[in-house]
Amino acid sequence: MGTGREGCRMDISKRNAMQIVNEISGIIGQHVNMMDADGTIIASTDPERMDTYHEGAARVIGEHLDELIIQSDDEYEGTRKGINLPILLDGEIAGVVGITGERDEVVKYGQIIKKMTEILLIENFDKEQKKIDDRIRTRFIDEWLYGDAISQGQAFIQRGARLGIDITLPRRVLVAEIENLRDYSDSPEGQRIIDRVNKTVRRMVGEEKNGVFAKTASQMICLMPDCEDAKLRFFAQQIQAQVWRQFSIRVIVGADSRDGSLLHQSYLRAHKALRACRASRGSTIRFYDDINLELFMDEIPQTSKAEFIRRIFRGFTPEEIDSWVHLLEVYFEADGSLSDAAAQLFIHKNTLQYKLRKLCEQTGYDPRSLSDSSLFYLAVQFYNENRDELNFV
Protein backbone atom coordinates (compact mmCIF):
# COMPACT_ATOMS: atom_id res chain seq x y z
CA MET A 1 0.00 0.00 0.00
CA GLY A 2 1.38 3.41 -0.89
CA THR A 3 1.16 6.58 1.13
CA GLY A 4 1.84 10.07 -0.06
CA ARG A 5 -0.03 12.94 -1.63
CA GLU A 6 0.22 14.78 1.70
CA GLY A 7 -0.09 11.62 3.76
CA CYS A 8 -3.07 10.09 1.97
CA ARG A 9 -3.03 6.32 1.67
CA MET A 10 -2.78 5.37 -1.99
CA ASP A 11 -4.60 2.05 -2.19
CA ILE A 12 -5.33 0.63 -5.63
CA SER A 13 -9.07 0.26 -6.17
CA LYS A 14 -10.39 -2.68 -8.17
CA ARG A 15 -12.28 -0.34 -10.47
CA ASN A 16 -9.19 1.69 -11.36
CA ALA A 17 -7.06 -1.44 -11.66
CA MET A 18 -9.54 -3.06 -14.06
CA GLN A 19 -9.68 0.04 -16.26
CA ILE A 20 -5.89 0.12 -16.46
CA VAL A 21 -5.30 -3.57 -17.24
CA ASN A 22 -7.94 -3.46 -19.97
CA GLU A 23 -6.35 -0.35 -21.48
CA ILE A 24 -2.83 -1.80 -21.40
CA SER A 25 -3.90 -5.23 -22.66
CA GLY A 26 -5.63 -3.59 -25.60
CA ILE A 27 -2.36 -1.90 -26.56
CA ILE A 28 0.08 -4.83 -26.25
CA GLY A 29 -2.22 -7.75 -27.03
CA GLN A 30 -1.23 -9.78 -23.93
CA HIS A 31 -3.07 -10.70 -20.74
CA VAL A 32 -2.32 -8.19 -17.98
CA ASN A 33 -2.85 -8.63 -14.22
CA MET A 34 -2.63 -6.27 -11.29
CA MET A 35 -1.98 -7.49 -7.76
CA ASP A 36 -2.47 -5.60 -4.51
CA ALA A 37 0.02 -5.27 -1.65
CA ASP A 38 -1.02 -8.70 -0.34
CA GLY A 39 -0.33 -10.48 -3.64
CA THR A 40 -4.01 -10.96 -4.53
CA ILE A 41 -4.99 -10.47 -8.18
CA ILE A 42 -7.48 -7.58 -8.05
CA ALA A 43 -7.72 -7.02 -11.82
CA SER A 44 -7.04 -9.27 -14.78
CA THR A 45 -7.97 -9.61 -18.43
CA ASP A 46 -8.16 -13.36 -17.69
CA PRO A 47 -11.39 -13.69 -15.62
CA GLU A 48 -10.33 -17.08 -14.18
CA ARG A 49 -7.46 -15.46 -12.29
CA MET A 50 -9.49 -12.80 -10.49
CA ASP A 51 -9.17 -12.80 -6.68
CA THR A 52 -6.56 -15.58 -6.65
CA TYR A 53 -3.22 -15.53 -4.83
CA HIS A 54 -0.11 -14.70 -6.89
CA GLU A 55 3.01 -15.91 -5.08
CA GLY A 56 5.28 -14.17 -7.59
CA ALA A 57 3.75 -10.79 -6.74
CA ALA A 58 4.14 -11.54 -3.05
CA ARG A 59 7.87 -12.18 -3.64
CA VAL A 60 8.29 -8.94 -5.57
CA ILE A 61 6.73 -7.05 -2.67
CA GLY A 62 8.35 -8.97 0.17
CA GLU A 63 11.86 -8.96 -1.31
CA HIS A 64 11.63 -5.52 -2.98
CA LEU A 65 12.54 -7.00 -6.39
CA ASP A 66 12.89 -4.74 -9.42
CA GLU A 67 11.27 -7.45 -11.54
CA LEU A 68 10.46 -11.14 -11.47
CA ILE A 69 10.50 -13.17 -14.66
CA ILE A 70 8.58 -16.45 -14.41
CA GLN A 71 9.85 -19.06 -16.85
CA SER A 72 6.99 -21.56 -16.68
CA ASP A 73 3.39 -21.80 -15.53
CA ASP A 74 2.98 -22.59 -11.84
CA GLU A 75 6.64 -21.92 -11.08
CA TYR A 76 5.09 -20.18 -8.08
CA GLU A 77 1.63 -20.65 -6.66
CA GLY A 78 -1.02 -19.03 -8.84
CA THR A 79 1.42 -17.80 -11.51
CA ARG A 80 1.81 -18.04 -15.28
CA LYS A 81 4.96 -17.42 -17.27
CA GLY A 82 5.64 -13.77 -17.89
CA ILE A 83 7.07 -10.73 -16.15
CA ASN A 84 6.02 -9.03 -12.91
CA LEU A 85 7.11 -5.56 -11.81
CA PRO A 86 6.50 -3.47 -8.68
CA ILE A 87 4.17 -0.49 -8.86
CA LEU A 88 5.86 2.38 -7.03
CA LEU A 89 3.69 5.20 -5.73
CA ASP A 90 5.60 7.93 -3.90
CA GLY A 91 8.53 5.59 -3.43
CA GLU A 92 6.57 2.73 -1.87
CA ILE A 93 5.37 -0.53 -3.43
CA ALA A 94 1.59 -0.29 -3.75
CA GLY A 95 1.16 -3.43 -5.84
CA VAL A 96 2.49 -5.40 -8.80
CA VAL A 97 1.68 -5.40 -12.51
CA GLY A 98 2.18 -8.60 -14.45
CA ILE A 99 2.20 -9.39 -18.18
CA THR A 100 1.48 -12.99 -19.18
CA GLY A 101 3.41 -14.51 -22.09
CA GLU A 102 6.72 -15.78 -23.42
CA ARG A 103 9.75 -14.02 -22.00
CA ASP A 104 10.90 -12.60 -25.34
CA GLU A 105 7.42 -11.21 -25.97
CA VAL A 106 6.82 -9.54 -22.61
CA VAL A 107 10.23 -8.34 -21.38
CA LYS A 108 10.35 -5.59 -24.00
CA TYR A 109 7.15 -4.09 -22.58
CA GLY A 110 8.12 -4.36 -18.91
CA GLN A 111 9.42 -0.91 -17.94
CA ILE A 112 7.05 0.91 -20.27
CA ILE A 113 4.00 -0.85 -18.80
CA LYS A 114 5.28 -0.31 -15.26
CA LYS A 115 5.67 3.42 -15.83
CA MET A 116 2.33 3.70 -17.66
CA THR A 117 0.58 1.89 -14.80
CA GLU A 118 2.12 4.20 -12.20
CA ILE A 119 1.16 7.32 -14.16
CA LEU A 120 -2.43 6.15 -14.69
CA LEU A 121 -2.82 5.20 -11.04
CA ILE A 122 -1.52 8.56 -9.84
CA GLU A 123 -3.84 10.38 -12.28
CA ASN A 124 -6.81 8.35 -11.05
CA PHE A 125 -5.84 8.89 -7.43
CA ASP A 126 -5.52 12.63 -7.95
CA LYS A 127 -8.97 12.74 -9.60
CA GLU A 128 -10.55 10.81 -6.76
CA GLN A 129 -8.75 12.91 -4.16
CA LYS A 130 -10.03 16.07 -5.85
CA LYS A 131 -13.58 14.70 -5.66
CA ILE A 132 -13.10 14.03 -1.95
CA ASP A 133 -11.62 17.51 -1.40
CA ASP A 134 -14.54 19.04 -3.32
CA ARG A 135 -17.05 17.15 -1.17
CA ILE A 136 -15.32 18.35 2.01
CA ARG A 137 -15.36 21.93 0.73
CA THR A 138 -18.99 21.66 -0.38
CA ARG A 139 -20.06 20.28 3.00
CA PHE A 140 -18.27 23.13 4.79
CA ILE A 141 -19.85 25.78 2.54
CA ASP A 142 -23.29 24.21 3.08
CA GLU A 143 -22.86 24.45 6.86
CA TRP A 144 -21.69 28.04 6.51
CA LEU A 145 -24.36 29.05 4.01
CA TYR A 146 -27.37 27.40 5.59
CA GLY A 147 -26.66 28.58 9.10
CA ASP A 148 -25.54 25.38 10.84
CA ALA A 149 -22.16 26.92 11.72
CA ILE A 150 -23.33 29.94 13.70
CA SER A 151 -22.46 28.45 17.08
CA GLN A 152 -19.26 26.67 16.03
CA GLY A 153 -17.00 29.64 16.64
CA GLN A 154 -13.25 29.45 16.36
CA ALA A 155 -13.15 25.79 15.36
CA PHE A 156 -15.31 26.53 12.34
CA ILE A 157 -13.18 29.54 11.40
CA GLN A 158 -10.10 27.30 11.49
CA ARG A 159 -11.81 24.67 9.33
CA GLY A 160 -12.48 27.36 6.77
CA ALA A 161 -8.89 28.59 6.91
CA ARG A 162 -7.62 25.08 6.13
CA LEU A 163 -9.82 25.11 3.04
CA GLY A 164 -8.61 28.58 2.05
CA ILE A 165 -11.90 30.24 3.01
CA ASP A 166 -11.94 33.24 5.35
CA ILE A 167 -15.42 33.25 6.86
CA THR A 168 -14.69 36.30 9.02
CA LEU A 169 -14.83 38.63 6.00
CA PRO A 170 -18.09 40.54 5.39
CA ARG A 171 -19.82 39.07 2.33
CA ARG A 172 -22.35 39.85 -0.39
CA VAL A 173 -24.36 37.08 -2.00
CA LEU A 174 -25.47 36.58 -5.60
CA VAL A 175 -27.71 33.68 -6.59
CA ALA A 176 -27.82 33.00 -10.32
CA GLU A 177 -29.55 30.46 -12.51
CA ILE A 178 -30.05 29.73 -16.18
CA GLU A 179 -33.24 31.27 -17.51
CA ASN A 180 -35.73 28.57 -18.55
CA LEU A 181 -33.52 25.93 -16.94
CA ARG A 182 -35.95 23.11 -17.77
CA ASP A 183 -35.12 23.58 -21.48
CA TYR A 184 -31.61 22.29 -20.73
CA SER A 185 -31.89 19.99 -17.71
CA ASP A 186 -33.99 17.27 -19.36
CA SER A 187 -31.36 16.09 -21.87
CA PRO A 188 -27.74 14.85 -21.64
CA GLU A 189 -26.54 17.59 -23.99
CA GLY A 190 -28.40 20.22 -22.00
CA GLN A 191 -26.87 18.90 -18.78
CA ARG A 192 -23.41 19.21 -20.33
CA ILE A 193 -24.18 22.84 -21.17
CA ILE A 194 -25.31 23.46 -17.57
CA ASP A 195 -22.04 21.96 -16.31
CA ARG A 196 -20.04 24.21 -18.63
CA VAL A 197 -21.96 27.29 -17.49
CA ASN A 198 -21.28 26.30 -13.86
CA LYS A 199 -17.56 25.98 -14.63
CA THR A 200 -17.50 29.39 -16.29
CA VAL A 201 -19.17 31.11 -13.33
CA ARG A 202 -17.00 29.16 -10.86
CA ARG A 203 -13.89 30.38 -12.68
CA MET A 204 -15.09 34.00 -12.67
CA VAL A 205 -15.84 33.90 -8.95
CA GLY A 206 -12.48 32.23 -8.28
CA GLU A 207 -10.69 35.06 -10.08
CA GLU A 208 -12.13 37.53 -7.56
CA LYS A 209 -10.02 37.84 -4.40
CA ASN A 210 -11.74 35.88 -1.60
CA GLY A 211 -14.59 34.91 -3.91
CA VAL A 212 -16.29 31.60 -3.02
CA PHE A 213 -18.49 29.59 -5.39
CA ALA A 214 -21.16 27.08 -4.40
CA LYS A 215 -24.00 25.45 -6.27
CA THR A 216 -27.22 23.55 -5.83
CA ALA A 217 -28.94 21.41 -8.45
CA SER A 218 -30.28 24.52 -10.19
CA GLN A 219 -28.48 27.55 -8.78
CA MET A 220 -25.01 29.09 -8.80
CA ILE A 221 -24.20 30.86 -5.53
CA CYS A 222 -21.50 33.53 -5.54
CA LEU A 223 -20.17 34.64 -2.14
CA MET A 224 -18.31 37.86 -2.78
CA PRO A 225 -16.29 40.21 -0.55
CA ASP A 226 -18.34 43.13 0.77
CA CYS A 227 -18.88 45.84 -1.84
CA GLU A 228 -21.31 48.53 -2.97
CA ASP A 229 -24.42 47.53 -4.92
CA ALA A 230 -23.00 49.11 -8.08
CA LYS A 231 -19.92 46.88 -7.99
CA LEU A 232 -22.01 43.79 -7.26
CA ARG A 233 -24.34 44.63 -10.14
CA PHE A 234 -21.35 45.08 -12.45
CA PHE A 235 -20.05 41.63 -11.53
CA ALA A 236 -23.49 40.11 -12.13
CA GLN A 237 -23.57 41.79 -15.54
CA GLN A 238 -20.13 40.38 -16.33
CA ILE A 239 -21.39 36.88 -15.53
CA GLN A 240 -24.39 37.39 -17.78
CA ALA A 241 -22.28 38.77 -20.62
CA GLN A 242 -19.68 35.99 -20.43
CA VAL A 243 -22.26 33.20 -20.36
CA TRP A 244 -24.12 34.78 -23.26
CA ARG A 245 -20.91 35.15 -25.28
CA GLN A 246 -19.88 31.54 -24.72
CA PHE A 247 -23.21 29.73 -24.81
CA SER A 248 -25.92 32.17 -25.99
CA ILE A 249 -27.73 31.45 -22.72
CA ARG A 250 -29.37 34.02 -20.48
CA VAL A 251 -28.68 34.02 -16.74
CA ILE A 252 -30.89 35.72 -14.17
CA VAL A 253 -29.44 36.94 -10.86
CA GLY A 254 -30.74 37.80 -7.41
CA ALA A 255 -28.65 39.91 -5.01
CA ASP A 256 -28.84 40.40 -1.25
CA SER A 257 -28.99 43.70 0.65
CA ARG A 258 -25.94 45.32 2.20
CA ASP A 259 -26.79 45.40 5.89
CA GLY A 260 -24.24 43.14 7.58
CA SER A 261 -26.64 40.19 7.95
CA LEU A 262 -25.47 36.68 8.68
CA LEU A 263 -24.54 34.85 5.52
CA HIS A 264 -27.58 32.57 5.80
CA GLN A 265 -29.92 35.59 5.89
CA SER A 266 -28.08 37.18 2.97
CA TYR A 267 -28.50 33.98 0.96
CA LEU A 268 -32.26 33.85 1.68
CA ARG A 269 -32.60 37.46 0.58
CA ALA A 270 -30.65 36.87 -2.63
CA HIS A 271 -32.82 33.80 -3.27
CA LYS A 272 -35.99 35.89 -2.86
CA ALA A 273 -34.58 38.46 -5.26
CA LEU A 274 -33.90 35.67 -7.77
CA ARG A 275 -37.49 34.44 -7.51
CA ALA A 276 -38.62 38.02 -8.14
CA CYS A 277 -36.45 37.98 -11.25
CA ARG A 278 -38.26 34.88 -12.48
CA ALA A 279 -41.63 36.42 -11.83
CA SER A 280 -40.92 39.71 -13.61
CA ARG A 281 -39.44 38.20 -16.79
CA GLY A 282 -38.17 41.53 -18.09
CA SER A 283 -35.70 41.95 -15.21
CA THR A 284 -32.50 39.90 -15.30
CA ILE A 285 -30.93 41.29 -12.08
CA ARG A 286 -32.93 42.08 -8.95
CA PHE A 287 -31.72 43.32 -5.55
CA TYR A 288 -33.53 42.41 -2.36
CA ASP A 289 -34.00 46.08 -1.44
CA ASP A 290 -35.88 46.63 -4.72
CA ILE A 291 -38.56 43.94 -4.28
CA ASN A 292 -41.93 44.48 -2.60
CA LEU A 293 -44.72 42.01 -3.38
CA GLU A 294 -42.14 39.26 -3.79
CA LEU A 295 -41.15 39.53 -0.11
CA PHE A 296 -43.96 37.18 0.92
CA MET A 297 -44.16 35.07 -2.26
CA ASP A 298 -42.04 32.31 -0.72
CA GLU A 299 -44.46 32.06 2.20
CA ILE A 300 -47.34 31.00 -0.06
CA PRO A 301 -47.38 27.26 -0.88
CA GLN A 302 -47.09 26.30 -4.53
CA THR A 303 -50.40 24.45 -4.29
CA SER A 304 -52.13 27.67 -3.21
CA LYS A 305 -50.54 29.60 -6.08
CA ALA A 306 -51.67 26.97 -8.58
CA GLU A 307 -55.20 27.01 -7.12
CA PHE A 308 -55.32 30.81 -7.36
CA ILE A 309 -54.30 30.70 -11.04
CA ARG A 310 -56.89 27.99 -11.75
CA ARG A 311 -59.61 30.14 -10.18
CA ILE A 312 -58.68 33.23 -12.15
CA PHE A 313 -58.34 31.29 -15.42
CA ARG A 314 -61.10 28.75 -14.78
CA GLY A 315 -61.67 26.49 -17.80
CA PHE A 316 -58.56 27.70 -19.70
CA THR A 317 -56.00 25.29 -21.14
CA PRO A 318 -52.33 25.64 -20.06
CA GLU A 319 -51.54 27.05 -23.50
CA GLU A 320 -54.31 29.65 -23.19
CA ILE A 321 -53.11 30.61 -19.71
CA ASP A 322 -49.57 31.08 -21.04
CA SER A 323 -50.84 33.31 -23.86
CA TRP A 324 -52.99 35.46 -21.56
CA VAL A 325 -50.19 35.79 -18.99
CA HIS A 326 -47.89 37.15 -21.70
CA LEU A 327 -50.48 39.68 -22.85
CA LEU A 328 -51.24 40.82 -19.30
CA GLU A 329 -47.58 41.11 -18.44
CA VAL A 330 -46.99 43.47 -21.36
CA TYR A 331 -50.13 45.41 -20.42
CA PHE A 332 -48.97 45.87 -16.82
CA GLU A 333 -45.44 46.82 -17.88
CA ALA A 334 -47.02 49.54 -20.03
CA ASP A 335 -48.84 50.81 -16.91
CA GLY A 336 -52.20 50.14 -18.54
CA SER A 337 -51.45 52.19 -21.65
CA LEU A 338 -53.31 50.52 -24.53
CA SER A 339 -51.15 52.27 -27.13
CA ASP A 340 -47.83 51.26 -25.58
CA ALA A 341 -48.94 47.70 -24.85
CA ALA A 342 -50.36 47.24 -28.35
CA ALA A 343 -47.09 48.45 -29.85
CA GLN A 344 -45.14 45.95 -27.74
CA LEU A 345 -47.49 43.15 -28.83
CA PHE A 346 -47.43 44.26 -32.50
CA ILE A 347 -51.22 44.50 -32.65
CA HIS A 348 -53.69 47.36 -33.12
CA LYS A 349 -54.95 49.18 -30.04
CA ASN A 350 -58.53 48.16 -30.85
CA THR A 351 -57.46 44.52 -31.07
CA LEU A 352 -55.95 44.73 -27.61
CA GLN A 353 -59.11 46.42 -26.31
CA TYR A 354 -61.17 43.56 -27.76
CA LYS A 355 -58.90 40.93 -26.17
CA LEU A 356 -59.16 42.55 -22.74
CA ARG A 357 -62.97 42.68 -23.01
CA LYS A 358 -62.97 39.01 -24.04
CA LEU A 359 -60.82 38.12 -21.02
CA CYS A 360 -63.29 39.95 -18.78
CA GLU A 361 -66.20 38.02 -20.27
CA GLN A 362 -64.45 34.67 -19.84
CA THR A 363 -63.16 35.18 -16.30
CA GLY A 364 -65.58 37.66 -14.75
CA TYR A 365 -62.65 39.93 -13.86
CA ASP A 366 -61.83 43.13 -15.74
CA PRO A 367 -58.05 43.74 -16.09
CA ARG A 368 -58.82 47.41 -16.83
CA SER A 369 -60.35 47.99 -13.37
CA LEU A 370 -58.13 48.80 -10.41
CA SER A 371 -59.49 46.08 -8.11
CA ASP A 372 -59.55 43.25 -10.67
CA SER A 373 -56.19 44.17 -12.18
CA SER A 374 -54.52 43.38 -8.85
CA LEU A 375 -55.89 39.81 -9.07
CA PHE A 376 -54.49 39.39 -12.55
CA TYR A 377 -51.20 40.94 -11.46
CA LEU A 378 -50.88 38.36 -8.68
CA ALA A 379 -51.74 35.54 -11.08
CA VAL A 380 -49.04 36.72 -13.49
CA GLN A 381 -46.48 36.89 -10.68
CA PHE A 382 -47.36 33.41 -9.41
CA TYR A 383 -47.26 31.99 -12.92
CA ASN A 384 -43.93 33.49 -13.92
CA GLU A 385 -42.25 32.80 -10.59
CA ASN A 386 -41.87 29.13 -11.37
CA ARG A 387 -44.19 27.78 -13.98
CA ASP A 388 -42.38 24.40 -14.01
CA GLU A 389 -43.44 23.74 -10.42
CA LEU A 390 -47.07 24.75 -10.88
CA ASN A 391 -49.53 22.02 -11.80
CA PHE A 392 -52.59 23.12 -13.77
CA VAL A 393 -53.97 19.66 -14.56
Secondary structure by P-SEA (a helix, b strand, c coil): cccccccccccccaaaaaaaaaaaaaaccbbbbbbcccccccccccccccccccaaaaaaaaacccbbbbccccccccccbbbbbbbbccccccbbbbbbccccccccaaaaaaaaaaaaaaaaaaaaaaaaaaaaaaaaaaaaaacccccccaaaaaaaaaacccccccbbbbbbbccccccccccaaaaaaaaaaaaaaaaaaaacccbbbbbcccbbbbbcccccaaaaaaaaaaaaaaaaacccbbbbbbbbccccccaaaaaaaaaaaaaaaaaacccccccccccccccccccccaaaaaaaaaaaaccccaaaaaaaaaaaaaaaaacccaaaaaaaacccaaaaaaaaaaaaaacccccccaaaaaaaaaaaaaaaccccccccc
